[in-house]
Amino acid sequence: MSGCDCAKARAELEEFLHNELRGDDVADIRAHMETCVECSEEHRVGAVLMETVKRACREEAPEALRIQVLARIRAEQSTH
């Protein structure tokens, strides 16, 4: 990136959150966020959202609910 402003930081935020950027780009975004409250806040929101989605994907429905949902799906499928 060779320097970074808000437009560049926000354009690269998704890749930054997923650790998909090269070292120079990462360093540029980190340096920018140290002085930019708005971009730092957007990064924080993105990180919290990512963690929430990861956590939700690990959770499982209670067995009784899972059985009930599968039974309803099978009942619907048998009528079509």
C-alpha positions in Angstrom: 0.0 0.0 0.0 2.9 2.3 0.7 1.0 4.5 3.1 -2.7 4.3 3.9 -5.7 6.5 4.1 -9.3 5.7 5.2 -10.4 4.7 1.7 -7.5 2.2 1.4 -7.9 0.9 4.9 -11.6 0.3 4.5 -11.1 -1.3 1.0 -8.7 -3.8 2.5 -10.4 -4.3 5.8 -12.0 -7.7 4.9 -8.7 -9.1 3.8 -7.0 -7.6 6.9 -9.5 -9.3 9.2 -8.9 -12.7 7.5 -5.1 -12.3 7.5 -4.9 -12.3 3.7 -2.6 -9.3 3.2 1.1 -9.0 2.6 3.3 -7.7 5.4 3.7 -4.1 4.0 -0.1 -3.8 3.6 -0.7 -5.1 7.1 1.8 -2.7 8.5 0.2 0.2 6.6 -3.3 -0.6 7.8 -2.1 -1.1 11.4 -0.3 2.2 11.4 -3.3 4.0 10.0 -5.7 2.5 12.6 -3.4 3.7 15.4 -4.3 7.3 14.5 -7.8 6.9 12.9 -10.6 6.4 15.3 -13.2 5.7 12.6 -11.2 3.0 10.9 -10.1 1.5 14.2 -13.8 1.3 15.2 -14.8 -0.3 11.9 -12.1 -2.9 12.4 -13.3 -3.6 15.9 -16.9 -4.0 14.7 -15.7 -6.4 11.9 -13.6 -8.4 14.3 -16.6 -8.8 16.8 -18.9 -9.7 13.9 -16.4 -12.3 12.6 -16.0 -13.8 16.1 -19.8 -13.9 16.6 -20.3 -15.7 13.3 -17.6 -18.2 14.2 -19.1 -18.9 17.6 -22.6 -19.3 16.1 -21.3 -21.8 13.6 -19.9 -24.0 16.4 -23.1 -24.1 18.4 -25.5 -27.0 18.0 -29.2 -27.1 18.4 -30.5 -29.2 21.3 -31.1 -32.8 20.2 -34.9 -32.7 20.7 -35.1 -29.6 18.5 -32.9 -31.1 15.9 -35.2 -34.3 15.8 -38.3 -32.1 15.6 -37.0 -30.0 12.7 -35.8 -33.1 10.8 -39.2 -34.7 11.2 -41.0 -31.6 9.9 -38.6 -31.5 6.9 -39.3 -35.1 6.1 -43.1 -34.6 6.5 -42.9 -31.6 4.0 -40.8 -33.6 1.6 -43.3 -36.5 1.6 -46.1 -34.2 0.5 -44.3 -32.9 -2.6 
